[in-house]
Amino acid sequence: MVQKTISLTPETYKRLKTKKKPDESFSELVDRLLDFKKDLNNKRIFKSFAGVLEEDDEWDEIEKILENARQIPRKSLNTLNLEK
């Protein structure tokens, strides 16, 4: 296998090292990070989250909040000052 040498700043090396799994080479790490970026760009990664809150009580509460918010007239929403 052909190998290439790349230069990294010490800061970049430290950041990469914190992301590296114990049994992973730096080449494998870079491949994994590039694949993750590609998945984000293609939105494939989001499909893995489909249904995660389906049987969750927290999701039921979120749905109630959203439904209640939909009932509030837009003019009233402006007076709630939701920005922090």
MOPAC internal coordinates of N, CA, C and O (Angstrom, degrees):
PM7 1SCF
backbone

  N    0.0000 0     0.00 0     0.00 0    0    0    0
  C    1.4387 1     0.00 0     0.00 0    1    0    0
  C    1.5284 1   108.90 1     0.00 0    2    1    0
  O    1.2310 1   121.01 1   -44.35 1    3    2    1
  N    1.3140 1   115.68 1   135.65 1    3    2    1
  C    1.4554 1   121.65 1   177.49 1    5    3    2
  C    1.5208 1   108.43 1   -78.89 1    6    5    3
  O    1.2310 1   121.06 1   -42.56 1    7    6    5
  N    1.3219 1   115.59 1   137.44 1    7    6    5
  C    1.4618 1   120.06 1   178.03 1    9    7    6
  C    1.5147 1   109.45 1  -118.09 1   10    9    7
  O    1.2310 1   121.10 1   -32.64 1   11   10    9
  N    1.3135 1   115.51 1   147.36 1   11   10    9
  C    1.4621 1   122.42 1   177.24 1   13   11   10
  C    1.5217 1   108.02 1  -121.03 1   14   13   11
  O    1.2310 1   121.20 1   -34.65 1   15   14   13
  N    1.3094 1   115.31 1   145.35 1   15   14   13
  C    1.4577 1   120.72 1   176.97 1   17   15   14
  C    1.5202 1   108.56 1  -102.41 1   18   17   15
  O    1.2310 1   121.19 1   -46.75 1   19   18   17
  N    1.3218 1   115.32 1   133.25 1   19   18   17
  C    1.4642 1   119.95 1   176.20 1   21   19   18
  C    1.5179 1   108.36 1  -122.92 1   22   21   19
  O    1.2310 1   120.82 1   -25.04 1   23   22   21
  N    1.3074 1   116.03 1   154.96 1   23   22   21
  C    1.4632 1   121.03 1   178.00 1   25   23   22
  C    1.5218 1   109.23 1  -104.84 1   26   25   23
  O    1.2310 1   121.48 1   -43.33 1   27   26   25
  N    1.3149 1   114.78 1   136.67 1   27   26   25
  C    1.4588 1   121.36 1   177.32 1   29   27   26
  C    1.5166 1   108.75 1  -128.24 1   30   29   27
  O    1.2310 1   121.14 1   -31.74 1   31   30   29
  N    1.3158 1   115.43 1   148.26 1   31   30   29
  C    1.4608 1   117.71 1   172.63 1   33   31   30
  C    1.5259 1   107.22 1   -70.79 1   34   33   31
  O    1.2310 1   120.04 1   -22.96 1   35   34   33
  N    1.3097 1   117.53 1   157.04 1   35   34   33
  C    1.4711 1   119.67 1   177.52 1   37   35   34
  C    1.5309 1   112.58 1   -57.12 1   38   37   35
  O    1.2310 1   120.61 1   143.43 1   39   38   37
  N    1.3181 1   116.43 1   -36.57 1   39   38   37
  C    1.4700 1   120.20 1   179.59 1   41   39   38
  C    1.5280 1   111.10 1   -64.70 1   42   41   39
  O    1.2310 1   120.79 1   136.59 1   43   42   41
  N    1.3336 1   116.09 1   -43.41 1   43   42   41
  C    1.4622 1   120.48 1   179.97 1   45   43   42
  C    1.5265 1   110.26 1   -65.92 1   46   45   43
  O    1.2310 1   120.60 1   138.71 1   47   46   45
  N    1.3145 1   116.46 1   -41.29 1   47   46   45
  C    1.4681 1   120.76 1   177.85 1   49   47   46
  C    1.5310 1   110.33 1   -59.18 1   50   49   47
  O    1.2310 1   120.19 1   134.37 1   51   50   49
  N    1.3289 1   117.23 1   -45.63 1   51   50   49
  C    1.4662 1   121.34 1   179.83 1   53   51   50
  C    1.5294 1   110.72 1   -61.85 1   54   53   51
  O    1.2310 1   120.56 1   137.49 1   55   54   53
  N    1.3386 1   116.53 1   -42.51 1   55   54   53
  C    1.4658 1   120.43 1   179.25 1   57   55   54
  C    1.5282 1   111.15 1   -63.00 1   58   57   55
  O    1.2310 1   120.57 1   135.93 1   59   58   57
  N    1.3273 1   116.52 1   -44.07 1   59   58   57
  C    1.4572 1   120.07 1   178.18 1   61   59   58
  C    1.5299 1   111.18 1   -64.15 1   62   61   59
  O    1.2310 1   120.64 1   138.45 1   63   62   61
  N    1.3173 1   116.39 1   -41.55 1   63   62   61
  C    1.4568 1   120.91 1  -178.02 1   65   63   62
  C    1.5271 1   111.37 1   -61.72 1   66   65   63
  O    1.2310 1   120.09 1   145.86 1   67   66   65
  N    1.3373 1   117.44 1   -34.14 1   67   66   65
  C    1.4648 1   119.78 1   178.81 1   69   67   66
  C    1.5223 1   112.09 1   -70.12 1   70   69   67
  O    1.2310 1   120.07 1   156.78 1   71   70   69
  N    1.3280 1   117.48 1   -23.22 1   71   70   69
  C    1.4729 1   122.04 1  -179.89 1   73   71   70
  C    1.5276 1   112.57 1   -89.41 1   74   73   71
  O    1.2310 1   120.68 1   165.80 1   75   74   73
  N    1.3259 1   116.30 1   -14.20 1   75   74   73
  C    1.4593 1   121.23 1  -174.57 1   77   75   74
  C    1.5252 1   111.19 1   -77.06 1   78   77   75
  O    1.2310 1   121.11 1   -46.73 1   79   78   77
  N    1.3343 1   115.48 1   133.27 1   79   78   77
  C    1.4643 1   121.15 1   175.60 1   81   79   78
  C    1.5264 1   108.57 1   -75.64 1   82   81   79
  O    1.2310 1   119.85 1   -26.97 1   83   82   81
  N    1.3306 1   117.88 1   153.03 1   83   82   81
  C    1.4738 1   120.24 1  -176.40 1   85   83   82
  C    1.5304 1   114.65 1   -55.63 1   86   85   83
  O    1.2310 1   120.13 1   143.35 1   87   86   85
  N    1.3210 1   117.35 1   -36.65 1   87   86   85
  C    1.4693 1   120.24 1  -177.15 1   89   87   86
  C    1.5304 1   112.77 1   -99.19 1   90   89   87
  O    1.2310 1   120.45 1  -161.07 1   91   90   89
  N    1.3222 1   116.74 1    18.93 1   91   90   89
  C    1.4588 1   121.84 1  -173.66 1   93   91   90
  C    1.5306 1   110.52 1  -110.40 1   94   93   91
  O    1.2310 1   120.65 1   -42.70 1   95   94   93
  N    1.3240 1   116.36 1   137.30 1   95   94   93
  C    1.4634 1   120.14 1   173.36 1   97   95   94
  C    1.5311 1   108.79 1   -80.31 1   98   97   95
  O    1.2310 1   120.65 1   -14.45 1   99   98   97
  N    1.3171 1   116.37 1   165.55 1   99   98   97
  C    1.4599 1   118.96 1   177.56 1  101   99   98
  C    1.5262 1   111.20 1   -65.69 1  102  101   99
  O    1.2310 1   120.09 1   146.64 1  103  102  101
  N    1.3198 1   117.43 1   -33.36 1  103  102  101
  C    1.4758 1   120.41 1   175.99 1  105  103  102
  C    1.5209 1   110.53 1   -62.69 1  106  105  103
  O    1.2310 1   120.81 1   135.74 1  107  106  105
  N    1.3266 1   116.06 1   -44.26 1  107  106  105
  C    1.4663 1   119.92 1   178.34 1  109  107  106
  C    1.5287 1   111.02 1   -64.27 1  110  109  107
  O    1.2310 1   120.58 1   141.68 1  111  110  109
  N    1.3275 1   116.49 1   -38.32 1  111  110  109
  C    1.4638 1   120.97 1   177.26 1  113  111  110
  C    1.5252 1   110.91 1   -60.97 1  114  113  111
  O    1.2310 1   120.64 1   131.44 1  115  114  113
  N    1.3236 1   116.37 1   -48.56 1  115  114  113
  C    1.4665 1   120.27 1  -179.23 1  117  115  114
  C    1.5258 1   109.85 1   -62.17 1  118  117  115
  O    1.2310 1   119.99 1   137.67 1  119  118  117
  N    1.3307 1   117.62 1   -42.33 1  119  118  117
  C    1.4659 1   121.08 1   176.93 1  121  119  118
  C    1.5260 1   110.67 1   -59.55 1  122  121  119
  O    1.2310 1   120.60 1   134.90 1  123  122  121
  N    1.3359 1   116.46 1   -45.10 1  123  122  121
  C    1.4640 1   120.42 1  -178.95 1  125  123  122
  C    1.5203 1   110.98 1   -62.78 1  126  125  123
  O    1.2310 1   120.23 1   135.72 1  127  126  125
  N    1.3182 1   117.17 1   -44.28 1  127  126  125
  C    1.4626 1   121.06 1  -179.89 1  129  127  126
  C    1.5279 1   111.40 1   -65.75 1  130  129  127
  O    1.2310 1   120.37 1   140.75 1  131  130  129
  N    1.3215 1   116.90 1   -39.25 1  131  130  129
  C    1.4654 1   120.19 1   177.81 1  133  131  130
  C    1.5255 1   110.92 1   -67.63 1  134  133  131
  O    1.2310 1   120.28 1   140.58 1  135  134  133
  N    1.3262 1   117.06 1   -39.42 1  135  134  133
  C    1.4621 1   120.33 1   177.38 1  137  135  134
  C    1.5255 1   110.50 1   -65.03 1  138  137  135
  O    1.2310 1   120.42 1   140.16 1  139  138  137
  N    1.3338 1   116.81 1   -39.84 1  139  138  137
  C    1.4688 1   120.90 1   178.17 1  141  139  138
  C    1.5193 1   110.05 1   -61.91 1  142  141  139
  O    1.2310 1   120.33 1   135.65 1  143  142  141
  N    1.3198 1   116.97 1   -44.35 1  143  142  141
  C    1.4690 1   121.64 1   178.46 1  145  143  142
  C    1.5326 1   109.73 1   -61.51 1  146  145  143
  O    1.2310 1   120.47 1   136.88 1  147  146  145
  N    1.3277 1   116.70 1   -43.12 1  147  146  145
  C    1.4636 1   121.13 1   179.15 1  149  147  146
  C    1.5227 1   109.96 1   -62.27 1  150  149  147
  O    1.2310 1   120.32 1   136.98 1  151  150  149
  N    1.3467 1   117.00 1   -43.02 1  151  150  149
  C    1.4654 1   120.56 1   179.09 1  153  151  150
  C    1.5203 1   110.77 1   -62.84 1  154  153  151
  O    1.2310 1   120.03 1   139.97 1  155  154  153
  N    1.3240 1   117.54 1   -40.03 1  155  154  153
  C    1.4626 1   120.37 1   178.00 1  157  155  154
  C    1.5184 1   110.46 1   -62.83 1  158  157  155
  O    1.2310 1   120.86 1   136.98 1  159  158  157
  N    1.3279 1   115.95 1   -43.02 1  159  158  157
  C    1.4643 1   119.88 1   179.75 1  161  159  158
  C    1.5223 1   111.47 1   -64.31 1  162  161  159
  O    1.2310 1   120.45 1   146.08 1  163  162  161
  N    1.3196 1   116.75 1   -33.92 1  163  162  161
  C    1.4626 1   121.08 1  -179.36 1  165  163  162
  C    1.5205 1   112.15 1   -91.69 1  166  165  163
  O    1.2310 1   120.14 1   178.30 1  167  166  165
  N    1.3050 1   117.33 1    -1.70 1  167  166  165
  C    1.4658 1   123.94 1   178.08 1  169  167  166
  C    1.5231 1   113.01 1    63.91 1  170  169  167
  O    1.2310 1   119.82 1  -166.32 1  171  170  169
  N    1.3307 1   117.96 1    13.68 1  171  170  169
  C    1.4657 1   120.13 1   177.56 1  173  171  170
  C    1.5240 1   111.19 1   -67.14 1  174  173  171
  O    1.2310 1   120.72 1   145.01 1  175  174  173
  N    1.3137 1   116.22 1   -34.99 1  175  174  173
  C    1.4639 1   120.77 1  -175.90 1  177  175  174
  C    1.5229 1   111.02 1   -60.18 1  178  177  175
  O    1.2310 1   120.00 1   148.08 1  179  178  177
  N    1.3342 1   117.60 1   -31.92 1  179  178  177
  C    1.4544 1   120.76 1  -176.40 1  181  179  178
  C    1.5242 1   112.18 1   -70.50 1  182  181  179
  O    1.2310 1   120.30 1   155.55 1  183  182  181
  N    1.3186 1   117.03 1   -24.45 1  183  182  181
  C    1.4590 1   120.18 1   177.99 1  185  183  182
  C    1.5190 1   111.33 1   -63.52 1  186  185  183
  O    1.2310 1   119.95 1   152.46 1  187  186  185
  N    1.3291 1   117.69 1   -27.54 1  187  186  185
  C    1.4577 1   120.27 1  -179.96 1  189  187  186
  C    1.5245 1   111.91 1   -69.16 1  190  189  187
  O    1.2310 1   120.11 1   163.73 1  191  190  189
  N    1.3268 1   117.40 1   -16.27 1  191  190  189
  C    1.4595 1   121.11 1   178.96 1  193  191  190
  C    1.5235 1   112.69 1   -91.78 1  194  193  191
  O    1.2310 1   120.32 1   173.12 1  195  194  193
  N    1.2978 1   117.00 1    -6.88 1  195  194  193
  C    1.4642 1   120.39 1  -176.72 1  197  195  194
  C    1.5205 1   110.11 1   -60.07 1  198  197  195
  O    1.2310 1   120.97 1   -55.78 1  199  198  197
  N    1.3330 1   115.75 1   124.22 1  199  198  197
  C    1.4529 1   121.13 1   176.10 1  201  199  198
  C    1.5143 1   116.23 1    83.99 1  202  201  199
  O    1.2310 1   119.15 1  -178.31 1  203  202  201
  N    1.3236 1   119.22 1     1.69 1  203  202  201
  C    1.4663 1   119.67 1  -176.20 1  205  203  202
  C    1.5210 1   112.79 1   -64.83 1  206  205  203
  O    1.2310 1   119.57 1   152.88 1  207  206  205
  N    1.3213 1   118.43 1   -27.12 1  207  206  205
  C    1.4577 1   121.14 1   179.63 1  209  207  206
  C    1.5299 1   112.34 1  -102.13 1  210  209  207
  O    1.2310 1   120.64 1  -172.97 1  211  210  209
  N    1.3061 1   116.39 1     7.03 1  211  210  209
  C    1.4548 1   120.77 1  -173.83 1  213  211  210
  C    1.5262 1   112.96 1   -57.44 1  214  213  211
  O    1.2310 1   119.70 1   138.20 1  215  214  213
  N    1.3004 1   118.18 1   -41.80 1  215  214  213
  C    1.4620 1   122.16 1  -178.05 1  217  215  214
  C    1.5324 1   111.12 1  -108.17 1  218  217  215
  O    1.2310 1   120.64 1  -148.36 1  219  218  217
  N    1.2961 1   116.37 1    31.64 1  219  218  217
  C    1.4560 1   121.31 1  -174.06 1  221  219  218
  C    1.5274 1   110.70 1  -109.86 1  222  221  219
  O    1.2310 1   120.34 1   -48.02 1  223  222  221
  N    1.3312 1   116.96 1   131.98 1  223  222  221
  C    1.4652 1   121.39 1   177.65 1  225  223  222
  C    1.5218 1   111.08 1   -61.94 1  226  225  223
  O    1.2310 1   120.81 1   146.21 1  227  226  225
  N    1.3284 1   116.06 1   -33.79 1  227  226  225
  C    1.4614 1   119.59 1   179.23 1  229  227  226
  C    1.5280 1   110.66 1   -61.43 1  230  229  227
  O    1.2310 1   120.50 1   140.77 1  231  230  229
  N    1.3283 1   116.65 1   -39.23 1  231  230  229
  C    1.4636 1   119.96 1   179.37 1  233  231  230
  C    1.5256 1   110.33 1   -65.40 1  234  233  231
  O    1.2310 1   120.54 1   142.46 1  235  234  233
  N    1.3397 1   116.57 1   -37.54 1  235  234  233
  C    1.4681 1   119.48 1   176.88 1  237  235  234
  C    1.5210 1   110.39 1   -59.11 1  238  237  235
  O    1.2310 1   120.47 1   138.94 1  239  238  237
  N    1.3185 1   116.70 1   -41.06 1  239  238  237
  C    1.4673 1   121.07 1   178.79 1  241  239  238
  C    1.5278 1   111.13 1   -66.24 1  242  241  239
  O    1.2310 1   120.60 1   139.38 1  243  242  241
  N    1.3208 1   116.47 1   -40.62 1  243  242  241
  C    1.4707 1   120.63 1   177.84 1  245  243  242
  C    1.5207 1   110.18 1   -62.10 1  246  245  243
  O    1.2310 1   120.63 1   136.34 1  247  246  245
  N    1.3264 1   116.39 1   -43.66 1  247  246  245
  C    1.4695 1   119.95 1   178.56 1  249  247  246
  C    1.5294 1   111.44 1   -60.48 1  250  249  247
  O    1.2310 1   120.07 1   139.17 1  251  250  249
  N    1.3317 1   117.47 1   -40.83 1  251  250  249
  C    1.4647 1   121.04 1   178.41 1  253  251  250
  C    1.5268 1   111.08 1   -62.62 1  254  253  251
  O    1.2310 1   120.89 1   136.19 1  255  254  253
  N    1.3210 1   115.91 1   -43.81 1  255  254  253
  C    1.4672 1   120.73 1   179.47 1  257  255  254
  C    1.5251 1   110.20 1   -61.88 1  258  257  255
  O    1.2310 1   120.72 1   134.63 1  259  258  257
  N    1.3250 1   116.22 1   -45.37 1  259  258  257
  C    1.4646 1   120.44 1   179.82 1  261  259  258
  C    1.5231 1   111.46 1   -63.99 1  262  261  259
  O    1.2310 1   120.27 1   137.66 1  263  262  261
  N    1.3237 1   117.10 1   -42.34 1  263  262  261
  C    1.4587 1   120.56 1   179.38 1  265  263  262
  C    1.5241 1   110.60 1   -63.50 1  266  265  263
  O    1.2310 1   120.28 1   137.92 1  267  266  265
  N    1.3291 1   117.07 1   -42.08 1  267  266  265
  C    1.4639 1   120.65 1   177.88 1  269  267  266
  C    1.5246 1   110.78 1   -64.50 1  270  269  267
  O    1.2310 1   120.38 1   141.19 1  271  270  269
  N    1.3165 1   116.88 1   -38.81 1  271  270  269
  C    1.4647 1   120.79 1  -179.59 1  273  271  270
  C    1.5264 1   110.66 1   -65.62 1  274  273  271
  O    1.2310 1   120.65 1   145.98 1  275  274  273
  N    1.3211 1   116.36 1   -34.02 1  275  274  273
  C    1.4662 1   120.03 1   179.10 1  277  275  274
  C    1.5329 1   111.66 1   -66.86 1  278  277  275
  O    1.2310 1   120.24 1   156.99 1  279  278  277
  N    1.3068 1   117.14 1   -23.01 1  279  278  277
  C    1.4647 1   121.44 1  -178.38 1  281  279  278
  C    1.5257 1   112.45 1   -82.05 1  282  281  279
  O    1.2310 1   120.28 1   163.77 1  283  282  281
  N    1.3311 1   117.07 1   -16.23 1  283  282  281
  C    1.4593 1   121.14 1  -177.93 1  285  283  282
  C    1.5261 1   108.79 1   -80.50 1  286  285  283
  O    1.2310 1   119.73 1   -53.00 1  287  286  285
  N    1.3229 1   118.12 1   127.00 1  287  286  285
  C    1.4723 1   119.84 1   176.93 1  289  287  286
  C    1.5220 1   111.24 1   -59.58 1  290  289  287
  O    1.2310 1   120.58 1   -33.82 1  291  290  289
  N    1.3110 1   116.50 1   146.18 1  291  290  289
  C    1.4746 1   121.13 1  -177.55 1  293  291  290
  C    1.5236 1   112.78 1   -55.07 1  294  293  291
  O    1.2310 1   120.13 1   141.09 1  295  294  293
  N    1.3099 1   117.36 1   -38.91 1  295  294  293
  C    1.4614 1   120.11 1  -179.96 1  297  295  294
  C    1.5154 1   110.59 1   -60.02 1  298  297  295
  O    1.2310 1   120.09 1   141.57 1  299  298  297
  N    1.3278 1   117.42 1   -38.43 1  299  298  297
  C    1.4569 1   121.24 1   179.46 1  301  299  298
  C    1.5226 1   111.50 1   -69.74 1  302  301  299
  O    1.2310 1   120.08 1   145.23 1  303  302  301
  N    1.3342 1   117.45 1   -34.77 1  303  302  301
  C    1.4646 1   120.76 1   179.19 1  305  303  302
  C    1.5221 1   111.00 1   -59.77 1  306  305  303
  O    1.2310 1   120.27 1   142.31 1  307  306  305
  N    1.3141 1   117.08 1   -37.69 1  307  306  305
  C    1.4642 1   120.56 1  -179.57 1  309  307  306
  C    1.5168 1   111.57 1   -62.68 1  310  309  307
  O    1.2310 1   119.37 1   152.58 1  311  310  309
  N    1.3092 1   118.82 1   -27.42 1  311  310  309
  C    1.4694 1   121.75 1  -177.91 1  313  311  310
  C    1.5248 1   112.35 1   -87.45 1  314  313  311
  O    1.2310 1   119.47 1   172.87 1  315  314  313
  N    1.3416 1   118.61 1    -7.13 1  315  314  313
  C    1.4528 1   120.79 1  -178.85 1  317  315  314
  C    1.5198 1   113.32 1   -75.73 1  318  317  315
  O    1.2310 1   119.80 1   160.79 1  319  318  317
  N    1.3301 1   117.98 1   -19.21 1  319  318  317
  C    1.4638 1   122.13 1   179.87 1  321  319  318
  C    1.5325 1   110.52 1    53.19 1  322  321  319
  O    1.2310 1   120.25 1  -117.44 1  323  322  321
  N    1.3144 1   117.13 1    62.56 1  323  322  321
  C    1.4703 1   122.63 1  -177.14 1  325  323  322
  C    1.5228 1   113.39 1   -78.55 1  326  325  323
  O    1.2310 1   119.60 1   166.13 1  327  326  325
  N    1.3045 1   118.36 1   -13.87 1  327  326  325
  C    1.4608 1   121.16 1  -179.53 1  329  327  326
  C    1.5144 1   109.16 1   -74.09 1  330  329  327
  O    1.2310 1   121.55 1   -37.06 1  331  330  329
  N    1.3504 1   114.64 1   142.94 1  331  330  329
  C    1.4745 1   119.83 1   179.54 1  333  331  330
  C    1.4940 1   110.64 1  -117.94 1  334  333  331
  O    1.2310 1   120.10 1   180.00 1  335  334  333

